[in-house]
Amino acid sequence: MSFQKVADEQLYVSQPPPWQFGNEGNDTKETWTCSNWLKSRFHFAFAEYRSFRNRRFGCLRVMNDDLVQPDRGFATHGHAETEICTYVVQGALTHEDSLGTKQTLGRGSVQYMTAGTGVRHSEHNRDTEKPARFIQMWIVPSG
């Protein structure tokens, strides 16, 4: 395997509608840094981005750079057979899961979650004024 630098403008940008992840409509607050609740840059094919050539890098299935606007987030959803690592670049991200874990991760924090046979969780930017930015990686364990 070899590494290849991918310029920011070459990454796929996803901006899904707010309702798709349990959010109210987009806001027009001056504190929002873009017009959609989420701006996600995908390094590999994921969700609506389809690319046979760019599906994963070894066991690394997802590497997303997510910018979540104030008071928005991902409603409860499930994962299985995946290891998820989140690094908070800016702001804070609140995580709650079906195992009873609830924590708010600040800038520079790293969270590692093993989904095992299944876990449900949510992630939100609870700050009402500032966006949150985080890098999330999904690792598929070897069978």
DSSP file with accessible surface (Angstrom, degrees, kcal/mol):
  #  RESIDUE AA STRUCTURE BP1 BP2  ACC     N-H-->O    O-->H-N    N-H-->O    O-->H-N    TCO  KAPPA ALPHA  PHI   PSI    X-CA   Y-CA   Z-CA
    1    1 A M              0   0  178      0, 0.0     2,-0.3     0, 0.0    56,-0.0   0.000 360.0 360.0 360.0 143.8    0.0    0.0    0.0
    2    2 A S        -     0   0   99      2,-0.0     2,-0.3     0, 0.0     0, 0.0  -0.911 360.0-118.2-127.7 156.0    1.1    3.5   -0.7
    3    3 A F        -     0   0  181     -2,-0.3     2,-0.4     2,-0.0     0, 0.0  -0.689  22.6-167.8 -93.0 147.5   -0.1    6.8    0.6
    4    4 A Q        -     0   0  163     -2,-0.3     2,-0.4     2,-0.0    -2,-0.0  -0.997  20.6-129.3-135.6 127.2   -1.5    9.5   -1.7
    5    5 A K        -     0   0  195     -2,-0.4     2,-0.5     1,-0.0    -2,-0.0  -0.630  22.1-158.3 -76.3 130.9   -2.1   13.1   -0.6
    6    6 A V        -     0   0   65     -2,-0.4     5,-0.1     2,-0.0     2,-0.0  -0.952  15.8-127.4-113.1 122.2   -5.6   14.2   -1.6
    7    7 A A    >>  -     0   0   31     -2,-0.5     3,-2.0     1,-0.1     4,-0.5  -0.348  22.3-115.9 -66.8 146.4   -6.3   17.9   -1.8
    8    8 A D  G >4 S+     0   0   88      1,-0.3     3,-1.6     2,-0.2    -1,-0.1   0.877 115.1  57.1 -50.4 -42.7   -9.2   19.3    0.2
    9    9 A E  G 34 S+     0   0  160      1,-0.3    -1,-0.3     3,-0.0     4,-0.1   0.664 100.9  58.9 -69.5 -11.6  -11.0   20.3   -3.0
   10   10 A Q  G <4 S+     0   0  132     -3,-2.0    -1,-0.3     2,-0.1    -2,-0.2   0.561  83.9 101.0 -91.1  -9.9  -10.9   16.7   -4.2
   11   11 A L  S << S-     0   0   21     -3,-1.6     2,-0.3    -4,-0.5    32,-0.2  -0.498  82.6-109.6 -74.8 146.1  -12.8   15.3   -1.2
   12   12 A Y  E     -A   42   0A  80     30,-1.3    30,-2.8    -2,-0.2     2,-0.5  -0.572  31.7-147.6 -73.6 133.1  -16.5   14.5   -1.6
   13   13 A V  E     -A   41   0A  59     -2,-0.3     2,-0.4    28,-0.2    28,-0.2  -0.916  12.2-167.7-108.6 124.9  -18.6   17.0    0.3
   14   14 A S  E     +A   40   0A   5     26,-3.3    26,-2.8    -2,-0.5    33,-0.0  -0.931  14.3 173.5-111.5 133.5  -21.9   15.8    1.8
   15   15 A Q        -     0   0   89     -2,-0.4    24,-0.1    24,-0.2    22,-0.1  -0.643  19.4-168.4-135.7  76.5  -24.5   18.1    3.2
   16   16 A P        -     0   0   10      0, 0.0    22,-0.3     0, 0.0    21,-0.2  -0.227  32.6 -90.7 -68.1 155.5  -27.5   16.0    4.1
   17   17 A P    >   -     0   0   47      0, 0.0     3,-1.1     0, 0.0     4,-0.4  -0.327  35.7-118.3 -64.4 146.9  -30.9   17.5    4.9
   18   18 A P  G > >S+     0   0   14      0, 0.0     5,-2.1     0, 0.0     3,-1.6   0.869 109.8  59.0 -55.6 -41.7  -31.5   18.1    8.6
   19   19 A W  G > 5S+     0   0  188      1,-0.3     3,-1.6     3,-0.2     6,-0.1   0.782  89.5  73.4 -62.5 -25.0  -34.5   15.8    9.0
   20   20 A Q  G < 5S+     0   0  100     -3,-1.1    -1,-0.3     1,-0.3    54,-0.0   0.783 108.5  31.9 -63.0 -23.7  -32.3   12.8    7.8
   21   21 A F  G < 5S-     0   0   62     -3,-1.6    54,-1.9    -4,-0.4    -1,-0.3   0.070 125.6 -91.7-122.9  23.3  -30.5   12.8   11.2
   22   22 A G  T < 5S+     0   0   60     -3,-1.6     2,-0.3     1,-0.2    -3,-0.2   0.743  80.1 136.3  80.3  25.4  -33.3   14.0   13.5
   23   23 A N      < -     0   0   23     -5,-2.1    -1,-0.2    -6,-0.1     3,-0.1  -0.687  55.3-114.1-103.5 158.1  -32.7   17.8   13.4
   24   24 A E        -     0   0  147     -2,-0.3    -1,-0.1     1,-0.2     3,-0.1  -0.223  59.5 -66.3 -70.2 176.6  -34.9   20.8   13.0
   25   25 A G        -     0   0   51      1,-0.1    -1,-0.2    -7,-0.1     2,-0.0  -0.017  67.7 -76.3 -61.0 168.5  -34.5   22.8    9.8
   26   26 A N        -     0   0   69     -3,-0.1     2,-0.2     1,-0.1    -1,-0.1  -0.339  50.0-135.4 -65.7 150.7  -31.4   24.8    9.0
   27   27 A D        -     0   0   54     -3,-0.1    -1,-0.1     2,-0.1     0, 0.0  -0.631   9.8-144.7-106.3 164.0  -30.9   28.0   10.9
   28   28 A T        +     0   0  136     -2,-0.2    -1,-0.1     3,-0.0    -2,-0.0   0.102  47.2 144.9-114.8  22.1  -29.9   31.4    9.7
   29   29 A K    >   -     0   0   80      1,-0.1     3,-1.5     2,-0.1    -2,-0.1  -0.270  57.2-127.2 -60.3 145.6  -27.9   32.4   12.8
   30   30 A E  T 3  S+     0   0  199      1,-0.3    -1,-0.1     3,-0.0     0, 0.0   0.741 106.7  66.6 -64.7 -23.2  -24.8   34.5   12.2
   31   31 A T  T 3  S+     0   0   46     97,-0.1     2,-0.3    99,-0.0    -1,-0.3   0.635  77.1 102.2 -76.8 -11.4  -22.8   32.0   14.2
   32   32 A W    <   -     0   0   24     -3,-1.5     3,-0.1     1,-0.1     5,-0.1  -0.545  59.9-157.5 -73.9 135.3  -23.3   29.3   11.6
   33   33 A T  S    S+     0   0   88     -2,-0.3     2,-0.3     3,-0.1    -1,-0.1   0.505  76.5  18.1 -94.1  -6.3  -20.2   28.8    9.4
   34   34 A C  S    S-     0   0   29      2,-0.1    -1,-0.1     3,-0.0     5,-0.0  -0.962  82.1-109.5-152.6 167.8  -22.2   27.3    6.5
   35   35 A S  S    S+     0   0  100     -2,-0.3     2,-0.3    -3,-0.1    -8,-0.0   0.660  95.8  66.9 -79.0 -15.2  -25.8   27.1    5.4
   36   36 A N  S    S-     0   0   13    -10,-0.1    -2,-0.1     1,-0.1    33,-0.1  -0.794  84.4-123.3-107.1 151.3  -26.4   23.5    6.2
   37   37 A W  S    S+     0   0    0     -2,-0.3    32,-2.7   -21,-0.2     2,-0.4   0.785  98.4  32.0 -60.4 -28.4  -26.4   21.8    9.7
   38   38 A L  E     - B   0  68A   5    -22,-0.3     2,-0.5    30,-0.2    30,-0.2  -0.997  55.4-176.5-136.6 132.7  -23.6   19.4    8.6
   39   39 A K  E     - B   0  67A  70     28,-2.1    28,-2.2    -2,-0.4     2,-0.5  -0.970  19.6-179.1-124.0 111.6  -20.7   19.7    6.1
   40   40 A S  E     -AB  14  66A   3    -26,-2.8   -26,-3.3    -2,-0.5     2,-0.6  -0.951  16.5-156.1-117.7 128.9  -19.0   16.4    5.9
   41   41 A R  E     -AB  13  65A  41     24,-2.5    24,-2.4    -2,-0.5     2,-0.5  -0.926  15.0-151.5-105.8 121.6  -15.9   15.7    3.8
   42   42 A F  E     -AB  12  64A   5    -30,-2.8   -30,-1.3    -2,-0.6    22,-0.2  -0.801  18.0-172.0 -96.7 129.7  -15.5   12.0    2.9
   43   43 A H  S    S+     0   0   51     20,-1.8     2,-0.3    -2,-0.5    -1,-0.1   0.706  79.3  29.0 -86.0 -23.8  -12.1   10.5    2.2
   44   44 A F  S    S-     0   0   23     19,-0.2    11,-0.2    11,-0.1    19,-0.1  -0.913 105.8 -73.2-132.6 162.2  -13.6    7.3    1.0
   45   45 A A        +     0   0   10      9,-3.5     2,-0.3     6,-0.3     5,-0.2  -0.298  68.4 149.3 -55.4 129.4  -16.9    6.2   -0.6
   46   46 A F  B >   -G   49   0B  40      3,-0.6     3,-2.5    -4,-0.1    -4,-0.1  -0.968  51.4 -17.1-164.6 146.9  -19.6    6.4    2.0
   47   47 A A  T 3  S-     0   0   48     -2,-0.3    -2,-0.0     1,-0.3   -33,-0.0  -0.293 134.7  -5.0  52.8-121.5  -23.3    7.1    2.2
   48   48 A E  T 3  S+     0   0   85      2,-0.0     2,-0.7    -3,-0.0    -1,-0.3   0.582 114.4  96.8 -81.1  -8.5  -24.3    8.8   -1.1
   49   49 A Y  B <   -G   46   0B  46     -3,-2.5    -3,-0.6    -5,-0.1     2,-0.5  -0.718  56.4-172.0 -84.8 117.4  -20.7    9.0   -2.4
   50   50 A R        +     0   0  197     -2,-0.7     2,-0.3    -5,-0.2     5,-0.1  -0.945  18.7 149.6-114.9 124.2  -20.1    6.0   -4.7
   51   51 A S    >   -     0   0   32     -2,-0.5     3,-0.7     1,-0.1    -6,-0.3  -0.809  28.4-164.4-154.3 110.1  -16.6    5.3   -6.0
   52   52 A F  G >  S+     0   0  163     -2,-0.3     3,-0.6     1,-0.2    -1,-0.1   0.878  95.5  50.2 -62.3 -36.6  -15.4    1.8   -6.7
   53   53 A R  G 3  S+     0   0  236      1,-0.2    -1,-0.2     2,-0.1     3,-0.2   0.676 114.2  44.2 -74.4 -18.5  -11.8    3.0   -6.8
   54   54 A N  G <  S+     0   0   51     -3,-0.7    -9,-3.5     1,-0.1    -1,-0.2  -0.323  71.0 124.3-126.7  51.5  -12.0    4.8   -3.5
   55   55 A R  S <  S-     0   0  140     -3,-0.6     2,-0.3     1,-0.3    -1,-0.1   0.836  77.3 -34.0 -84.2 -35.0  -13.9    2.4   -1.2
   56   56 A R        -     0   0  125     -3,-0.2     2,-0.5   -13,-0.1    -1,-0.3  -0.976  46.7-115.6-171.2 172.7  -11.4    2.0    1.8
   57   57 A F  B >  S-C   60   0A  67      3,-2.4     3,-2.4    -2,-0.3     2,-0.2  -0.908  75.9 -63.3-126.3  96.6   -7.8    1.9    2.8
   58   58 A G  T 3  S-     0   0   34     -2,-0.5    -1,-0.1     1,-0.3    82,-0.0  -0.389 120.8 -12.8  61.1-125.4   -7.1   -1.5    4.1
   59   59 A C  T 3  S+     0   0   74     -2,-0.2    81,-2.8    -3,-0.1     2,-0.8   0.537 113.5 104.2 -84.6  -3.6   -9.2   -1.9    7.3
   60   60 A L  E <   +CD  57 139A  33     -3,-2.4    -3,-2.4    79,-0.2    79,-0.2  -0.680  41.0 168.7 -82.4 108.4  -10.0    1.8    7.3
   61   61 A R  E     +     0   0A  73     77,-2.7     2,-0.4    -2,-0.8    -1,-0.2   0.819  61.5  21.2 -89.5 -38.7  -13.6    2.0    6.0
   62   62 A V  E     + D   0 138A   1     76,-1.4    76,-2.0    -5,-0.1    -1,-0.3  -0.996  47.1 171.3-136.5 139.3  -14.5    5.7    6.8
   63   63 A M  E     + D   0 137A  56     -2,-0.4   -20,-1.8    74,-0.2     2,-0.4  -0.776  23.0 173.7-144.4  98.1  -12.5    8.8    7.5
   64   64 A N  E     -BD  42 136A   5     72,-2.7    72,-2.7    -2,-0.3     2,-0.7  -0.872  28.7-150.2-111.5 141.8  -14.8   11.8    7.6
   65   65 A D  E     -BD  41 135A  12    -24,-2.4   -24,-2.5    -2,-0.4     2,-0.4  -0.934  29.4-168.1-107.7 104.7  -14.1   15.4    8.5
   66   66 A D  E     -BD  40 134A   6     68,-3.0    68,-2.4    -2,-0.7     2,-0.5  -0.845  19.3-168.7-107.3 133.9  -17.4   16.6   10.0
   67   67 A L  E     -BD  39 133A  31    -28,-2.2   -28,-2.1    -2,-0.4     2,-0.5  -0.977  12.8-170.1-117.3 112.8  -18.5   20.2   10.8
   68   68 A V  E     -BD  38 132A   1     64,-3.3    64,-2.8    -2,-0.5   -30,-0.2  -0.924  17.1-131.8-109.4 126.3  -21.7   20.3   12.8
   69   69 A Q    >   -     0   0    0    -32,-2.7     3,-1.0    -2,-0.5    56,-0.3  -0.183  45.1 -65.5 -71.6 165.2  -23.4   23.6   13.4
   70   70 A P  T 3  S+     0   0    1      0, 0.0    58,-0.2     0, 0.0    -1,-0.2  -0.172 116.4   6.1 -55.2 140.7  -24.5   24.8   16.8
   71   71 A D  T 3  S+     0   0   72     56,-1.7     2,-0.3    54,-0.7    55,-0.2   0.809 107.9 104.8  58.4  36.4  -27.3   22.9   18.6
   72   72 A R  E <   +H  125   0C  12     -3,-1.0    53,-3.0    53,-0.7     2,-0.3  -0.897  36.0 134.4-135.7 168.1  -27.4   20.1   15.9
   73   73 A G  E     -H  124   0C   0     -2,-0.3     2,-0.6    51,-0.3    51,-0.3  -0.989  52.9 -54.7 175.3-168.1  -26.2   16.5   15.7
   74   74 A F  E     -H  123   0C  18     49,-3.6    49,-1.7    -2,-0.3     3,-0.1  -0.879  49.4-136.0-102.1 116.5  -26.8   12.9   14.8
   75   75 A A  E     -     0   0C  36    -54,-1.9    46,-0.2    -2,-0.6    48,-0.1  -0.111  50.8 -57.8 -62.8 169.2  -29.9   11.3   16.4
   76   76 A T  E    S+     0   0C  81     46,-0.1     2,-0.3    44,-0.1    46,-0.2  -0.236  72.4 157.5 -55.5 128.9  -29.6    7.8   17.9
   77   77 A H  E     -H  121   0C  48     44,-2.4    44,-2.7    -3,-0.1     2,-0.2  -0.942  32.5-108.5-149.7 165.4  -28.5    5.3   15.3
   78   78 A G  E     -H  120   0C  38     -2,-0.3     2,-0.3    42,-0.2    42,-0.2  -0.666  21.9-177.6-107.6 157.0  -26.8    1.9   15.3
   79   79 A H  E     +H  119   0C  19     40,-2.2    40,-2.2    -2,-0.2     2,-0.3  -0.977   5.8 179.8-140.3 151.4  -23.4    0.4   14.4
   80   80 A A        +     0   0   48     -2,-0.3    37,-0.2    38,-0.2    36,-0.1  -0.987  63.6  12.5-150.2 152.0  -22.1   -3.2   14.5
   81   81 A E  S    S+     0   0  115     35,-3.8     2,-0.3    -2,-0.3    36,-0.1   0.846 100.0 110.4  52.8  40.8  -18.9   -4.9   13.7
   82   82 A T        -     0   0   20     34,-0.2    33,-2.6    58,-0.2     2,-0.5  -0.999  60.4-144.3-145.5 142.6  -17.0   -1.6   13.6
   83   83 A E  E     -FE 114 139A  30     56,-3.0    56,-3.3    -2,-0.3     2,-0.5  -0.935  24.6-160.2-103.7 128.5  -14.4    0.2   15.7
   84   84 A I  E     -FE 113 138A   2     29,-3.2    29,-3.2    -2,-0.5     2,-0.5  -0.952  10.3-173.4-120.0 126.9  -15.0    3.9   15.7
   85   85 A C  E     -FE 112 137A  24     52,-2.7    52,-2.9    -2,-0.5     2,-0.4  -0.973   5.3-169.5-119.8 127.1  -12.4    6.5   16.6
   86   86 A T  E     -FE 111 136A   0     25,-2.9    25,-2.6    -2,-0.5     2,-0.5  -0.971   6.1-169.5-121.0 131.7  -13.4   10.2   17.0
   87   87 A Y  E     -FE 110 135A 104     48,-2.8    48,-2.8    -2,-0.4     2,-0.6  -0.986  18.2-140.4-120.4 120.8  -11.0   13.1   17.3
   88   88 A V  E     + E   0 134A   1     21,-2.4    20,-3.2    -2,-0.5    46,-0.3  -0.734  23.1 174.7 -86.1 119.2  -12.4   16.5   18.2
   89   89 A V  E     +     0   0A  34     44,-2.3     2,-0.3    -2,-0.6    45,-0.2   0.841  67.9   6.4 -89.2 -39.3  -10.7   19.3   16.3
   90   90 A Q  E    S- E   0 133A  82     43,-2.1    43,-2.3    17,-0.1    -1,-0.3  -0.999 112.8  -5.8-149.6 141.6  -12.9   22.2   17.4
   91   91 A G  S    S-     0   0   31     -2,-0.3    16,-0.5    41,-0.2     2,-0.3  -0.411  89.8 -60.8  77.5-148.6  -15.7   22.8   19.9
   92   92 A A  E     -I  106   0C  32     14,-0.2     2,-0.4    38,-0.2    35,-0.3  -0.987  34.6-155.6-142.2 148.6  -17.3   20.0   21.8
   93   93 A L  E     -I  105   0C   2     12,-2.3    12,-3.2    -2,-0.3     2,-0.5  -0.991  10.0-148.9-129.4 124.7  -19.2   16.8   20.9
   94   94 A T  E     -IJ 104 124C   9     30,-3.4    30,-2.4    -2,-0.4     2,-0.4  -0.852  14.9-166.7 -98.1 126.4  -21.6   15.1   23.3
   95   95 A H  E     +IJ 103 123C   1      8,-3.1     8,-2.3    -2,-0.5     2,-0.4  -0.924  10.1 175.3-114.1 133.3  -21.9   11.3   22.9
   96   96 A E  E     -IJ 102 122C  67     26,-1.9    26,-2.5    -2,-0.4     2,-0.3  -0.997  10.3-178.3-133.2 139.5  -24.6    9.1   24.4
   97   97 A D  E >   - J   0 121C  24      4,-2.1     3,-1.8    -2,-0.4    24,-0.3  -0.857  42.9-102.7-137.2 172.6  -25.0    5.4   23.8
   98   98 A S  T 3  S+     0   0   75     22,-2.6    23,-0.1     1,-0.3    -1,-0.0   0.535 113.8  66.9 -71.4  -6.2  -27.1    2.3   24.6
   99   99 A L  T 3  S-     0   0  132     21,-0.3    -1,-0.3     2,-0.1    22,-0.1   0.410 121.2-102.5 -92.4   1.0  -24.5    1.1   27.2
  100  100 A G  S <  S+     0   0   70     -3,-1.8     2,-0.3     1,-0.3    -2,-0.1   0.478  73.9 143.9  93.5   3.4  -25.3    4.1   29.4
  101  101 A T        +     0   0   59      2,-0.0    -4,-2.1    -4,-0.0     2,-0.4  -0.604  18.7 170.9 -78.5 132.1  -22.2    6.2   28.5
  102  102 A K  E     +I   96   0C 141     -2,-0.3     2,-0.3    -6,-0.2    -6,-0.2  -0.953  11.9 147.3-140.7 121.0  -22.7    9.9   28.3
  103  103 A Q  E     -I   95   0C  82     -8,-2.3    -8,-3.1    -2,-0.4     2,-0.5  -0.994  39.2-135.1-151.9 151.1  -19.8   12.3   27.9
  104  104 A T  E     -I   94   0C  89     -2,-0.3     2,-0.5   -10,-0.3   -10,-0.3  -0.955  22.2-152.6-109.0 123.9  -18.8   15.5   26.3
  105  105 A L  E     -I   93   0C   9    -12,-3.2   -12,-2.3    -2,-0.5     2,-0.1  -0.853  10.8-156.5 -98.7 127.4  -15.5   15.5   24.4
  106  106 A G  E >   -I   92   0C  30     -2,-0.5     3,-2.4   -14,-0.2   -18,-0.3  -0.373  42.2 -53.7 -94.5 177.4  -13.7   18.8   24.1
  107  107 A R  T 3  S+     0   0  202    -16,-0.5   -18,-0.2     1,-0.3    -1,-0.2  -0.186 127.3  19.6 -51.5 132.3  -11.1   20.0   21.6
  108  108 A G  T 3  S+     0   0   40    -20,-3.2    -1,-0.3     1,-0.3     2,-0.1   0.344  93.8 134.1  87.1  -5.4   -8.2   17.6   21.4
  109  109 A S    <   -     0   0   41     -3,-2.4   -21,-2.4   -21,-0.2     2,-0.4  -0.456  40.4-155.8 -78.2 150.6  -10.2   14.7   22.9
  110  110 A V  E     -F   87   0A  92    -23,-0.2     2,-0.4    -2,-0.1   -23,-0.2  -0.986   6.9-169.7-125.2 133.9  -10.1   11.2   21.4
  111  111 A Q  E     -F   86   0A  16    -25,-2.6   -25,-2.9    -2,-0.4     2,-0.5  -0.990   3.3-165.0-123.4 137.6  -12.9    8.7   21.8
  112  112 A Y  E     -F   85   0A 131     -2,-0.4     2,-0.4   -27,-0.2   -27,-0.2  -0.984   9.1-175.6-122.2 124.2  -12.7    5.0   20.8
  113  113 A M  E     -F   84   0A  16    -29,-3.2   -29,-3.2    -2,-0.5     2,-0.6  -0.986  15.8-153.7-125.5 128.1  -15.9    3.0   20.6
  114  114 A T  E     -F   83   0A  78     -2,-0.4   -31,-0.2   -31,-0.2     4,-0.1  -0.894   5.2-168.3 -97.4 117.6  -16.2   -0.8   19.9
  115  115 A A    >   +     0   0    5    -33,-2.6     3,-2.1    -2,-0.6    -1,-0.1   0.751  20.0 173.2 -79.1 -24.3  -19.5   -1.5   18.4
  116  116 A G  T 3  S-     0   0   30    -34,-0.3   -35,-3.8     1,-0.3   -34,-0.2  -0.224  71.2 -15.5  54.9-134.1  -19.2   -5.3   18.8
  117  117 A T  T 3  S-     0   0  135      1,-0.3    -1,-0.3   -37,-0.2     2,-0.1   0.552 134.3 -33.6 -81.1  -5.4  -22.4   -7.1   17.8
  118  118 A G    <   +     0   0   43     -3,-2.1     2,-0.3    -4,-0.1    -1,-0.3  -0.435  55.4 178.0 153.9 133.7  -24.3   -3.8   18.0
  119  119 A V  E     -H   79   0C   7    -40,-2.2   -40,-2.2    -3,-0.2     2,-0.4  -0.982  17.5-145.4-145.7 147.7  -24.5   -0.5   19.9
  120  120 A R  E     +H   78   0C 133     -2,-0.3   -22,-2.6   -42,-0.2     2,-0.3  -0.950  30.5 156.9-114.5 139.1  -26.8    2.5   19.4
  121  121 A H  E     -HJ  77  97C   2    -44,-2.7   -44,-2.4    -2,-0.4     2,-0.3  -0.964  27.6-145.6-153.0 168.0  -25.5    6.0   20.0
  122  122 A S  E     - J   0  96C   8    -26,-2.5   -26,-1.9    -2,-0.3     2,-0.4  -0.949   6.9-158.5-134.2 157.3  -26.0    9.7   19.3
  123  123 A E  E     +HJ  74  95C   3    -49,-1.7   -49,-3.6    -2,-0.3     2,-0.3  -0.993  18.2 173.0-138.7 129.1  -23.6   12.6   18.8
  124  124 A H  E     -HJ  73  94C  29    -30,-2.4   -30,-3.4    -2,-0.4     2,-0.9  -0.988  37.0-135.5-139.5 149.0  -24.5   16.3   19.2
  125  125 A N  E     -H   72   0C   1    -53,-3.0   -53,-0.7    -2,-0.3   -54,-0.7  -0.894  27.1-178.6 -95.4 102.6  -23.0   19.7   19.3
  126  126 A R        +     0   0  118     -2,-0.9     2,-0.2   -55,-0.2    -1,-0.1   0.567  45.4 110.2 -83.6  -8.8  -24.8   21.1   22.3
  127  127 A D        -     0   0   65    -35,-0.3   -56,-1.7     3,-0.2   -55,-0.2  -0.473  58.6-153.8 -66.7 134.1  -23.2   24.5   22.1
  128  128 A T  S    S+     0   0   70    -58,-0.2    -1,-0.1    -2,-0.2   -97,-0.1   0.542  87.5  29.1 -88.4  -6.2  -25.8   27.1   21.0
  129  129 A E  S    S+     0   0   98      1,-0.2    -1,-0.1   -60,-0.1    -2,-0.0   0.683 108.9  59.4-122.2 -31.6  -23.2   29.5   19.4
  130  130 A K  S    S-     0   0  136    -61,-0.1   -59,-0.2   -98,-0.0   -38,-0.2  -0.845  70.5-125.3-113.6 142.1  -20.2   27.6   18.1
  131  131 A P        -     0   0   10      0, 0.0     2,-0.4     0, 0.0   -62,-0.2  -0.317  20.5-137.1 -72.7 163.1  -19.8   24.8   15.6
  132  132 A A  E     -D   68   0A   0    -64,-2.8   -64,-3.3   -41,-0.2     2,-0.4  -0.970  15.0-166.8-120.7 138.3  -18.0   21.5   16.3
  133  133 A R  E     +DE  67  90A  73    -43,-2.3   -44,-2.3    -2,-0.4   -43,-2.1  -0.992  14.6 163.9-126.8 133.9  -15.6   19.9   14.0
  134  134 A F  E     -DE  66  88A   1    -68,-2.4   -68,-3.0    -2,-0.4     2,-0.5  -0.986  32.8-132.1-147.2 154.7  -14.3   16.3   14.4
  135  135 A I  E     -DE  65  87A  28    -48,-2.8   -48,-2.8    -2,-0.3     2,-0.5  -0.926  25.8-167.0-104.4 129.9  -12.6   13.6   12.4
  136  136 A Q  E     -DE  64  86A   8    -72,-2.7   -72,-2.7    -2,-0.5     2,-0.4  -0.981   4.4-170.7-124.1 132.1  -14.2   10.2   12.6
  137  137 A M  E     -DE  63  85A  48    -52,-2.9   -52,-2.7    -2,-0.5     2,-0.5  -0.964   8.0-157.2-120.7 135.4  -12.6    7.0   11.5
  138  138 A W  E     -DE  62  84A  43    -76,-2.0   -77,-2.7    -2,-0.4   -76,-1.4  -0.964   9.4-164.9-111.6 125.9  -14.4    3.6   11.2
  139  139 A I  E     -DE  60  83A  52    -56,-3.3   -56,-3.0    -2,-0.5   -79,-0.2  -0.931  11.1-145.9-113.2 129.4  -12.2    0.5   11.3
  140  140 A V        -     0   0   43    -81,-2.8   -58,-0.2    -2,-0.5     3,-0.1  -0.846  22.4-131.3 -95.5 115.7  -13.5   -2.9   10.2
  141  141 A P        -     0   0   54      0, 0.0     2,-0.1     0, 0.0    -1,-0.0  -0.318  29.0-100.3 -64.7 150.2  -12.0   -5.6   12.3
  142  142 A S              0   0  122      1,-0.2   -83,-0.0     0, 0.0     0, 0.0  -0.440 360.0 360.0 -71.3 143.8  -10.5   -8.6   10.4
  143  143 A G              0   0  126     -2,-0.1    -1,-0.2    -3,-0.1    -3,-0.0   0.657 360.0 360.0 -79.9 360.0  -12.8  -11.6   10.3
